[in-house]
Amino acid sequence: MPDVVLMSPSFDESPAGDSEQAAARERIGIATYRDGVWQDAEDTLAVERALEIHVAGAEPLITMRTPGHDRELAAGLLHGEGVVRSADDIVYLRHSADEPDVIRVMLKPEARERLDRIERNTLATSACGVCGKPSFRAPRSGRSARAIDHDWRVDPAWLLALPGRMRAAQAVFESTGGLHAAALFEAGGDLVALREDVGRHNALDKLIGRALLDGALPLSRHVLMLSGRASFELMQKATAAGIPVVCAISAPSSFAVDLGRQFSTTLVGFLRDGRFNCYSGAARLRA
């Protein structure tokens, strides 16, 4: 039955297949200027196009994204909004025939009711979990977050290697220089999955969406690595997925730190050049 979500035994370890990487890139002609000389050249850009997510009986949800892993993006976005809690909530999730930028979704009644409640408060119209909403309420312990393993410990020296390992796996960024990335590492240190996108939120939604479709949530013994800063929205999505350790190359926001402390998530910022700052959950890092 091609319309039904099929469970995979594990994450797809490759960042993206050849076809998805091709769809994420575009070659264009440009003019370069250097040392007083103009030259014709070619450059590779990261593709950005709108994706329409059509949930049966609801208004379309539209987000700008880099093509590729669109089913994961739709699943992760609906999970981050609190609509989909597991793959069992989804009847089907598929690309629309002959419409590569349209995803069609049918939800089971319980999930559809959750969507109705959120729609009455205006569901976000972008990959940002807060953008576009008329009101905002921070998540509360026990309601929005999955169980986080408080006894799990991480070697701080191991964290120092993560930025380089993530950068080495960013295949599309290597040729375009224009994508954000979210990478998931498991307890043993192996890279589980990496997703790239022009949107920081989209990259994480794709990663969490893959875990949801694989039945792998909560990610209670994994480390999330972000290519940029740690915003509240990204921390909210990570918390909802049960991720206990979130690391970022750049700075966290004050609200992200508040959320990390509320849920006892280990939040690490400025993880680069052999150092980092820990803003919450330092007890999880072994002395």
Buried (B, 14 or more C-beta within 10 A) or exposed (E): EEEEBEEEEEBBEEBBEEEBBBBBBEEEEEEEEEEEEEEEEEEBBBBBEEBBBBBEEBEEBBBBBBBBBBBBBBBBBBBBBBBBBEBEBBBBBBBEEEEEBBBBBBBEEEBBEBBEEBBEEEBBBBBBBBEEBEEEEEBEEEEBBBEBBEEBEBEBEEBBEBBEBBBEBBBBBEBBEBBBBBBBBBEEEEBBBBBBBBBBBBBBBBBBBBBBBBEBBBBBBBBBBBBBBBBBBBBBBBBBBBBBBBBBBEBBBEBBBBBBEBBBBBBBBBBBEEEBEBBBBEEBBEE
